[in-house]
Amino acid sequence: APRTRAQLADALRRKKVPDEVAERVLGRFADVGLIDDEAFAQAWVRSRHRGRGLGKRALAAELRRRGVDAETVSEAVEALAPEEEERTARALIDRKLAATRGLDTAKRTRRLVGLLARKGYPPGLAYRVVREALEEEGVSDVPEGEWDVE
């Protein structure tokens, strides 16, 4: 599986490979294109956004945990278009709406906004997408949220 430079360095450290040897090996891997944190980050963002529906915040956190540097994380996450992030959030909500029917509107709103929050979507976007989806269903008493800012 693709790995970041930091993940490979950790694996070599666990195998008790001397640091100077590990650094030479990792440098050579980078030179021949076997390690490319930028390509890894871009592929990770595309894959996890499409496959798991993760928002930018969650994607950035996952990349940081894998040892990708802040600048590379930022570039990879910012490549995700706001429209695509909103479309994905809306698709997640559309799949969950039916499961919340029958609950009072405030509880539905909390659950659906919470779903998006756990997936790493910003509060303003999460609340707006949920409010729009509920209003399209004909729900008129969607509670105002302190999240209604972007």
Secondary structure, DSSP 8 states (H G I E B T S, - for coil): ----HHHHHHHHHHTT--HHHHHHHHHHHHHTTS--HHHHHHHHHHHHHHHH---HHHHHHHHHHTT--HHHHHHHHHTS-HHHHHHHHHHHHHHHHHHHTTS-HHHHHHHHHHHHHHTT--HHHHHHHHHHHHHHTT-------TT---
